[in-house]
Amino acid sequence: MFNNLTDKLDKAFHILKGHGKITDVNVADTLKEVRRALLDADVNFKIAKEFTTKVKEKAIGENVLTTLQPGQLLVKIVKDELTELMGGDVAGINLSGTPSVILMSGLQGSGKTTFSGKLANFLKSKKGKKTLLVACDIYRPAAINQLHVVGDQIGVEVYSEPENKNPVEIAQNAIKHAKANGFNVVIVDTAGRLAVDEEMMTEIANVHKAIQPQETLFVVDAMTGQDAVNTAKAFNDRLNFDGVILTKLDGDTRGGAAISIKSVVNKPIKFIGTGEKMDAIDVFYPSRMADRILGMGDVVSLVERAQEQYDEEEARKLQKKIAKNEFGFDDFLSQIQQIKKMGSMKDLVGMIPGAGKALKDVEIEDDAFKHIEAIIQSMTPAERSKPSLIDVKRKNRIAKGAGRKIEDVNQLMKQFEQMSKMMKMMQGGGGKNLMKMMGGMKGMR
């Protein structure tokens, strides 16, 4: 996420390295590179220029504390300004109304239907809401079927009227159905449209007027950069939407949309999509995103994800096993499964401060643990529960069963032994040791 922008900003700050203070000359050179990095990330020229002007005004004359270097001070100022540019505070979603009605709008191909499912899943699992998805895309072939597949996948009901070609009527009937059946939230998925298509824009404006949603969200593909910002403005002029959703932030995103969309439409980014799975959705925190853009990681989000998978009862059992030196490969495998539930490996590594830079040339696949899992699954139940049983003969059998070399088995055994010692020392970290474990396994490919 934003790797190119992060690298270029890092190089820009290096200009100040070795300087004892911030001056007009060295800050001008640095901010010239910052502006160039923003433009390369597809940030609007006017916004990039205004941004660097604000940073310069705050940096010049600023007293550099003895604990800070000029470069560190400038990073802090840039971080604060980036946070403000992207919205400052986190924006919540309006769930008032009985039921709450959320209207999804966006361009063709922006990932709107998929994200409607992700949002429904988020509201169901995180907020405890009984949610109804509504299929109002009457144009795209198989759009209704796609939403039904998504609904089945997450266990959320989908309302559709395949023979009805009036999206206003479908949306109104769905809300009646929701009221009669105790639904808390209704998410209306509309057809993707082009901002220049007057007929289609009028249609969604009519749906909006008829159902009076508590939230109108504009879904945009973050990979389209400045074009996304321009289309957001065109939609906002017609719908006056309440917030933006950025999808596909797990791709090779240049970052322009995330950085500049708030200042153009004056509407907050509310959610981001970070992968293909139905749980790959995050609330958008401007300050956390600024940290990630500047290569500082996002420890808070990482801890929150770990806590979601943290089972206190399992942790207590694990604590007892560690205390008795009974931590085995089945427990190891269980911890791996918890890590995998937290999201894509690439995204998780990006949240660890400094890891993105250290591993920038390392391709981290979501199946990074598959070789470890294969080796463990080739062990007998006795070997998993008592690793000390595994001698050379057993290692050869395990390696053959897993389709790996004996060196891979030896490496895993060594890492397992080191981690067992570490967990013994930490005494009872249980699920809280997830991140430590990740570091210990990065060599297994």
C-alpha positions in Angstrom: 0.0 0.0 0.0 1.5 3.3 -1.2 5.0 1.8 -1.4 6.3 4.1 -4.1 5.1 7.2 -2.3 6.6 6.0 1.0 10.0 5.4 -0.6 10.0 8.8 -2.3 9.0 10.7 0.9 11.7 8.8 2.8 14.3 10.0 0.2 13.0 13.5 0.5 13.5 13.6 4.3 17.0 12.3 3.8 18.0 15.7 2.4 17.8 17.1 5.9 20.0 14.4 7.4 23.1 15.9 9.0 21.6 19.4 9.2 21.5 21.0 12.6 18.5 23.1 11.9 15.7 23.8 9.4 16.5 26.7 7.1 14.7 28.2 4.1 17.2 26.5 1.8 17.2 22.9 3.1 13.4 22.8 3.8 12.8 24.2 0.3 14.9 21.4 -1.3 13.1 18.8 0.9 9.6 20.0 0.2 10.4 20.2 -3.6 10.9 16.4 -3.4 7.8 16.0 -1.2 5.7 17.8 -3.8 7.2 15.7 -6.6 6.4 12.6 -4.6 2.8 13.7 -4.2 2.5 14.5 -7.9 3.9 11.1 -8.8 1.3 9.6 -6.6 -1.4 11.4 -8.7 -2.3 14.1 -6.2 -3.7 17.2 -7.8 -1.0 19.8 -8.4 -2.9 22.6 -6.6 -3.4 20.4 -3.5 0.2 19.3 -3.5 1.4 22.9 -3.7 -0.9 24.0 -0.9 0.2 21.1 1.2 3.9 21.8 0.9 3.3 25.6 1.5 1.5 24.8 4.8 4.3 22.4 5.8 7.0 25.1 5.1 5.1 27.7 7.1 5.0 25.5 10.1 8.6 24.2 9.7 10.3 27.6 9.3 11.2 29.1 12.7 10.1 25.9 14.5 12.4 25.2 17.4 14.0 21.8 17.0 14.0 20.0 20.3 17.3 18.5 21.5 15.6 15.1 21.2 14.7 15.6 17.6 16.6 16.0 14.4 15.3 18.5 11.7 14.3 15.5 9.6 12.3 14.0 12.4 10.5 17.3 13.1 9.6 17.7 9.4 8.2 14.1 9.3 6.0 15.0 12.3 4.7 18.2 10.6 4.1 16.3 7.3 2.3 13.5 9.2 0.0 16.1 11.0 -0.7 17.8 7.7 -1.4 14.5 5.9 -3.8 13.5 8.6 -5.6 16.8 8.3 -5.7 16.6 4.5 -7.3 13.2 4.7 -10.0 14.3 7.1 -8.4 14.7 10.6 -10.8 12.7 12.7 -12.3 9.3 12.0 -15.8 9.6 10.5 -18.6 7.3 11.8 -21.5 5.8 9.9 -25.0 7.0 10.6 -27.1 4.1 11.7 -30.2 6.1 12.9 -33.5 5.3 11.4 -35.7 2.1 11.7 -34.3 0.6 9.6 -31.1 2.6 8.7 -30.9 2.9 4.9 -27.5 3.0 3.2 -27.4 3.8 -0.6 -24.3 2.7 -2.5 -23.3 4.6 -5.5 -20.2 4.5 -7.7 -18.7 3.9 -11.1 -18.8 0.8 -13.1 -16.1 -1.6 -12.0 -15.4 0.2 -8.7 -16.2 -2.9 -6.6 -19.5 -1.5 -5.3 -21.4 -4.8 -5.2 -18.6 -6.7 -3.4 -18.2 -3.9 -1.0 -21.9 -3.8 -0.3 -21.4 -7.4 0.9 -18.4 -6.5 3.0 -20.2 -3.6 4.7 -23.2 -5.9 5.4 -20.8 -8.5 6.9 -19.1 -5.7 9.0 -22.4 -4.4 10.4 -23.6 -8.0 11.1 -20.4 -9.3 12.8 -19.0 -6.1 14.4 -22.2 -4.1 15.2 -24.7 -7.0 15.6 -27.1 -5.6 13.0 -29.6 -7.6 11.1 -28.8 -6.4 7.6 -30.7 -6.7 4.3 -28.9 -6.4 0.9 -31.0 -5.0 -1.9 -30.3 -5.7 -5.6 -31.1 -2.6 -7.6 -28.6 -3.1 -10.4 -31.1 -3.9 -13.2 -28.7 -3.5 -16.1 -25.5 -5.5 -15.5 -25.8 -9.1 -16.5 -25.7 -11.5 -13.5 -25.5 -8.5 -11.1 -28.5 -9.8 -9.0 -27.0 -13.3 -9.0 -23.6 -11.9 -7.8 -25.3 -10.1 -4.9 -27.1 -13.4 -3.9 -23.8 -15.3 -4.0 -22.2 -12.6 -1.8 -25.3 -12.8 0.6 -25.1 -16.6 0.8 -21.4 -16.3 1.6 -21.8 -14.0 4.6 -25.2 -15.3 5.7 -27.1 -12.1 4.9 -30.5 -12.0 3.2 -30.8 -10.5 -0.3 -33.9 -8.8 -1.6 -34.5 -8.8 -5.3 -37.2 -8.5 -7.9 -35.6 -9.9 -11.1 -38.6 -9.0 -13.3 -39.0 -5.5 -12.1 -37.0 -2.9 -14.1 -37.8 0.1 -11.8 -35.0 0.5 -9.2 -37.1 3.1 -7.2 -39.9 0.6 -6.7 -37.4 -2.2 -5.8 -35.8 -0.1 -3.2 -39.1 1.1 -1.7 -40.5 -2.5 -1.6 -37.2 -3.7 0.1 -37.6 -1.1 2.8 -41.2 -2.2 3.4 -39.9 -5.8 3.6 -37.2 -4.8 6.1 -39.7 -3.0 8.4 -42.0 -6.0 8.3 -39.2 -8.4 9.2 -37.2 -6.6 11.8 -34.1 -5.6 9.8 -31.9 -3.0 11.4 -30.1 -1.9 8.3 -30.9 -1.9 4.5 -28.0 -1.6 2.0 -29.2 -0.7 -1.5 -26.7 -1.7 -4.2 -27.3 0.3 -7.3 -26.0 0.0 -10.9 -22.6 1.3 -11.6 -22.8 4.4 -13.8 -20.7 7.0 -15.6 -20.8 10.5 -14.3 -21.4 11.7 -17.9 -24.4 9.5 -18.3 -27.2 11.9 -17.6 -30.0 9.3 -17.7 -28.3 7.0 -15.2 -27.4 9.9 -12.9 -31.0 11.1 -12.9 -32.1 7.5 -12.0 -29.9 7.3 -8.9 -30.9 10.8 -7.9 -34.6 9.6 -8.1 -33.8 6.5 -5.9 -32.0 8.8 -3.4 -35.0 11.1 -3.3 -37.5 8.3 -2.9 -35.9 6.4 -0.1 -34.2 9.3 1.8 -31.2 7.2 3.0 -29.4 7.9 6.3 -26.1 7.3 4.4 -25.2 7.8 0.8 -21.8 6.4 0.1 -19.7 6.8 -3.0 -17.5 3.7 -3.8 -14.3 4.4 -5.7 -11.4 2.3 -6.9 -8.3 3.8 -5.2 -6.1 2.6 -8.1 -7.7 5.2 -10.5 -6.0 8.0 -8.7 -6.9 11.6 -9.7 -9.7 10.3 -12.0 -11.4 8.9 -8.9 -11.3 12.4 -7.3 -12.8 14.0 -10.4 -15.7 11.5 -10.7 -16.3 11.8 -6.9 -16.9 15.6 -7.4 -19.3 14.9 -10.3 -21.3 12.4 -8.2 -21.3 14.7 -5.2 -22.7 17.6 -7.2 -25.7 15.4 -8.0 -26.2 13.3 -4.8 -24.5 15.3 -2.1 -23.2 12.0 -0.7 -22.2 11.5 3.0 -18.9 9.7 2.6 -16.4 7.9 0.4 -15.3 4.2 0.3 -12.0 3.5 -1.2 -11.6 -0.1 -2.6 -8.6 -2.0 -3.8 -6.2 -0.4 -1.4 -4.3 -3.7 -1.3 -3.2 -3.2 -4.8 -0.3 -1.1 -6.2 -2.1 2.1 -5.1 -0.5 5.4 -6.0 -2.3 7.1 -3.2 -3.6 10.2 -4.9 -7.3 9.4 -4.2 -6.8 8.7 -0.5 -4.8 11.8 0.0 -6.8 14.4 -1.9 -10.4 13.3 -2.2 -11.5 14.8 1.1 -10.2 18.3 0.2 -12.0 18.2 -3.2 -15.5 17.0 -2.2 -15.2 17.9 1.5 -16.7 14.5 2.5 -14.8 12.0 4.7 -13.4 8.7 3.7 -15.4 6.3 5.9 -14.2 2.8 4.9 -11.4 1.2 2.9 -11.3 -2.2 1.2 -8.0 -4.1 1.8 -8.4 -7.4 0.0 -10.8 -9.7 -1.7 -12.2 -11.6 1.3 -15.5 -10.5 2.9 -13.8 -9.4 6.1 -11.2 -7.2 4.2 -12.8 -3.9 5.3 -11.4 -1.3 7.7 -12.8 1.9 9.2 -10.7 4.7 7.7 -8.4 6.4 10.3 -6.6 9.4 8.7 -3.8 9.5 11.3 -3.2 5.7 11.0 -3.1 6.1 7.2 -0.6 9.0 7.5 1.6 6.8 9.6 1.5 4.0 7.0 2.2 6.5 4.1 5.3 7.7 6.0 6.5 4.1 6.7 5.7 4.2 10.4 3.4 1.2 10.4 0.0 1.0 12.1 0.5 -0.8 15.4 -3.0 0.2 16.7 -4.8 -1.5 13.8 -2.5 -4.5 14.1 -3.3 -4.9 17.8 -7.0 -4.4 17.2 -7.0 -7.2 14.6 -5.0 -9.5 17.0 -7.5 -8.8 19.8 -10.4 -9.8 17.5 -8.9 -13.2 17.1 -7.8 -13.4 20.8 -9.7 -16.1 22.7 -9.2 -15.7 26.5 -10.1 -19.3 27.3 -7.7 -20.7 24.6 -5.0 -18.3 25.9 -5.4 -19.7 29.5 -5.1 -23.3 28.2 -2.0 -22.2 26.2 -0.5 -20.5 29.2 -0.8 -23.8 31.2 0.9 -25.7 28.4 3.7 -23.3 28.2 4.3 -23.4 31.9 4.4 -27.2 31.8 6.6 -27.3 28.7 3.8 -28.9 26.8 3.6 -26.4 23.9 3.4 -28.5 20.7 3.0 -28.2 17.0 -0.8 -28.4 17.2 -0.7 -25.3 19.3 1.8 -23.8 16.8 -0.6 -24.6 14.0 -3.5 -23.0 15.9 -1.5 -19.8 16.3 -0.8 -19.7 12.6 -4.6 -20.0 11.9 -5.2 -17.0 14.1 -2.7 -14.9 12.3 -4.2 -15.9 8.9 -7.6 -14.8 10.1 -6.2 -11.3 10.7 -5.9 -10.5 7.0 -3.5 -10.7 4.1 0.2 -11.1 5.1 1.2 -8.1 3.0 -1.2 -5.9 4.8 -0.1 -7.1 8.2 3.6 -6.6 7.5 2.8 -3.1 6.4 1.4 -2.4 9.8 4.7 -3.3 11.6 6.9 -0.2 11.9 9.9 -0.5 9.7 8.9 -3.8 8.3 7.6 -2.4 5.0 11.0 -0.8 4.3 13.0 -3.8 5.5 11.0 -6.2 3.3 10.1 -3.9 0.4 11.8 -6.2 -2.2 10.4 -9.4 -0.6 7.2 -10.8 -2.1 4.9 -11.8 0.7 2.2 -14.1 -0.4 -1.0 -14.9 1.5 0.0 -18.5 1.4 3.3 -17.7 3.2 2.6 -20.3 5.8 1.6 -23.2 3.5 5.0 -25.0 3.7 5.0 -24.8 7.5 1.5 -26.1 7.6 2.4 -28.9 5.2 5.3 -30.0 7.4 3.3 -30.0 10.6 0.4 -31.9 8.9 2.9 -34.6 7.8 3.7 -35.3 11.5 1.9 -37.9 13.5 -0.3 -36.8 16.4 2.3 -38.0 18.8 5.1 -36.0 17.1 3.0 -32.9 17.1 2.3 -33.1 20.8 5.8 -34.2 21.7 8.3 -32.7 19.2 11.3 -34.3 21.1 10.3 -37.6 19.5 11.3 -36.3 16.0 14.7 -37.8 15.1 16.5 -37.9 11.8 14.5 -40.8 10.5 11.2 -39.1 11.3 12.4 -35.9 9.8 13.1 -37.6 6.5 9.6 -39.1 6.5 8.0 -35.8 7.4 10.0 -33.9 4.7 8.9 -36.5 2.1 5.3 -36.4 3.1 5.3 -32.6 2.9 7.1 -32.4 -0.4 9.9 -30.4 1.2 13.6 -30.9 1.9 14.9 -32.1 5.3 16.6 -28.7 5.7 13.2 -27.1 5.8 12.1 -29.5 8.6 15.3 -28.7 10.5 14.7 -25.0 10.1 11.1 -25.2 11.3 12.2 -27.3 14.3 14.9 -24.7 15.2 12.4 -21.9 14.9 9.9 -23.8 17.0 12.4 -24.4 19.7 13.4 -20.8 19.8 9.8 -19.6 20.0 9.0 -22.1 22.7 11.8 -20.7 24.8 10.7 -17.2 24.1 7.1 -18.0 25.1 8.3 -19.7 28.2 10.2 -16.6 29.2 7.2 -14.4 28.5 5.1 -16.8 30.5 1.5 -16.8 29.3 1.5 -14.4 26.5 -0.8 -16.8 24.6 -2.5 -15.1 21.7 -0.7 -11.9 22.5 2.5 -13.4 21.1 1.1 -13.5 17.6 3.4 -10.7 16.3 6.5 -12.2 17.8 5.7 -15.5 16.1 5.3 -13.8 12.7 8.8 -12.4 13.0 10.1 -15.9 13.9 8.6 -17.5 10.8 9.5 -15.0 8.0 12.3 -17.2 6.8 10.1 -20.1 5.9 9.1 -19.8 2.2 
